[in-house]
C-alpha cells in the first residue's frame, strides 16, 4: 500500500512539473515577447521600393553624410518637399499617403517624427562613414525593398527598438574583423 | 492539488522560466532602464554649424568656434584662424557651452529682502537701480573684472558722469603690468612678441597657465618645438614650484615667490658687469641702484639662488639671438610693479625694444563712450587699497558700488576683511552671470548674459605682441532672463540725464570698430599671421575693422606708439632682501590652475573630474610642501594643518611634493567657495584669506606675493 501511494504521488509530481515547465516555456517564449514590446507604425507609410525602383534613387540620396563626415540620418521635410511639394489629388493608397504627407507636414511646416529602428544611446559614438564599406542591410532591416515600412517593436522597459544593436554584436563583429574593441573606440 | 503536485508545478515553472528569456532579458533591460532617466539631456541630432565667438572666462583672449546643432551650442573649440588661439583653448574656456546651463546661473534680477534675494522684474530692477543711483549722486564707485571690453568704458563713463572718479579694475597681472609700464615712462601698453623669440625667460610669470595670452603662448612654444624637428624656442621658467609650466619648460629655476624682481635685477647686475647698457635715459641711475641693492649676495638671500645660477641665466640671455624676458606674479595677481618693471628693464638692457621677439609699445584702445575714463586713469586707482581704507574706516564706503563681472567678496586678498569692507557699502549691485559670493551678498543682482549670448568685444589682452580686436555676436539667445550690463547702464544713465552718447552697447562696439580703422590693419587668419607680418613676412591686404570682425575674425594692427619716453631710472626700486621670517616663517606660493577656475569663475561642473585626489578629496584640499619642510614643522603626508597668516587662516591637508622649494607652502587658489553651486562648494578653503597685503618696496602700493604664513 505504501509503495502504491508513493508511486501515485511521484507520478503527480512529474505531471505537474511538466505542466509547470511547458507552461513557463510557453509564457516565456510566446507571451513574454508579445508583452515586452509595443508595436509602433511609422507616421507616414513611406514606400521605399517605389523610390528605389520607380524614381531610381539610392539609399544615400536621402540618408546622406554631412560635409564633416557625420551621418545626417533621416531626411527633413524640406528635403522630401523638393519632390513632394504639392498634393497629387490621386486616389491610389500611395497617392493618398503622399497627399497626407504634403498637407500634414509640408504645408504645416512640421518635421515627421520618423521612428528609428536602430537608435543608439548618446554614450555610443557610432560613425557611419567608418562603416561605409558595408551594405546598409548588413546591419539594418532591409527597408529598401519594402513597400510598407515594417513595424517598430519598442521595448516597454528600455524604450529602445527591438532592432537596436547590442554591444556584444558590435564587439563580435569588431573581433571577427580584428578591429579594436577598446572602450574608447565607441565610448568617447 | 496535493503538496507534491504543487511543488512539482512550482519547480517545473521555475525550471521552465530559467529556460526562457524572461529572467535574463528583464535583468538586462532593467540595467538599461536604470541608465535612461527622463531628465538626462539628449544630444540633439542635426547639422553641425561652427559659429565664431570669444571666451572671457580667463585672460587668454581666445577666439573660439562654437559647435551648434539645431541652434544649440554643444561644444567649444579654439578657433584655428584666431591668432590668440590657433586652435588652442584653455581648460576653463572649454566649458563655455556647458556653463550656459550651469546651476549657478542667475536666472532673473534679484532684490535683497532681509537675508534673502527675491526675483523681481527687469523694470523694477532698473527703477530700483535708478532710484539708488539718483540718491547717491556722486557717491558711487564701480569695479570691473574686464579690462579688454568696452563694457568697462560704459561703467567708467557712467561713474564719471555721476561726478565720481572711483572706477577700479579687479587686481590682476595686467593691472600691475600697466602701472609698471607707466612707471618706466611707457605710453600705451606693453606687448610681448613671443612667437619670434628664440629664448623666453619667464620669471614668476606662468606663461602657459595664468600669465597674459597663455593659450597663444603655449601655441607659440608648441609650434617652435615640433616633434622631431628643430627647436626654435627655449623656455626657462623661474617659479617656487615645479608646476605644469615648469614641466614643459627647457629648464626650471626655483625662486621664492615675491623675489621675482630680485632675480631679474640680479640678472641685470651680471649683464651690466658684462658691459650691457641700454643707451637710453635713466641707465646710470639704474646701474647704480642695481649695484647697490642687487649684488649677487643680496640676490642669493632674497631668491635662494647662488650667484653662479643667476650668472648662468644672464649668460643664456646674452647668448640668445632674440631673447625675451617676461616677469610677473606666479599666480596672476599681487606681484606688484617691481617684478614687471625689472623684467622690462632686462629687455631694455638686452636691446629688445621694438625688435622681433622683443617688446613693443602698443596703442591703447580709442575712447568712444562720451566721458569714459582713460585706462591710465583707472590704473591709478587701486581697489585693494581703497577697500582696505574702507574697512579701516579711513575712507567712507560708497553709497552705491557697481561690481561688473567681478567677484571681490571671494577674490581679494585678506578676503574676510574685504568682505567686511564690502558690507559697509550702502547699496551693492552685482552685474554677474553667476550666483557668486559677491552676488550672494549684493542688494541687487542683475544677471548678465554669457559672451555666447551677447555682443562683446575684446581689445588687445595683456601679453599680446600686436594690437588686436575681436567682436563676438550672440550665438544663442540668453538661456535665462539676462540683459547685457552695459545696455542696462546706458538705459539707466539716460533716465538719470547722463548722456553717454549711445543707446545700446551694440552701437558702442560699432563705434569702436570705426575708430580703430585709423590704426590700419588686417583680418588675421591662417594666411595672415601677425607674428610673420611683424617680421615683414606676408603682406595681407588691409581690411576695415567692421568687415573683419563681422566675419568672425580677429582684426590685427602692427601699430605702435612712441617709446622714446621709456627710462630705466625707476626700474630698480628697493633692495633685495630675504623673506622676513619671524612668527610667520614660511613663504606662501599660491597656485593658479585654470581647471579649478579663476577669480571670476568657480570650478565648472565638468571640471570637477579633473581635480585629482592629491589636490582635493572628501571636502578638504591639499597644500603642498616638500618632505624637509613638512618634517621641520612636524607634519606629513595627509595630515591636517591650519595655515595662518597675519590676516586669516585656512584648513588643509598636506601633500608631500618634492617639487616645492624649501620653506615654501604651495596652496591652490580656486577652492573654498561658499556661493556658486554644489560642484564648487564644500571643497577646501579659500587661499586668498591668508594672502597678506603689504606695501611694495619703493612703490608704496599694495602687494601680496610672498605672503608669510605659519603652520598653526
Interface residues (C-beta under 8 A of the other chain):
Chain A: X9 X10 X12 X13 X14 X15 X16 X17 X18 X19 X20 X21 X22 X23 X24 X25 X27 X28 X29 X32 X33 X36 X66 X68 X70 X72 X73 X121 X122 X155 X157 X158 X159 X160
Chain B: X1 X2 X4 X5 X6 X7 X8 X9 X10 X11 X12 X13 X14 X15 X16 X17 X19 X20 X21 X22 X25 X26 X29 X30 X32 X33 X35 X36 X42 X43 X45 X47 X48
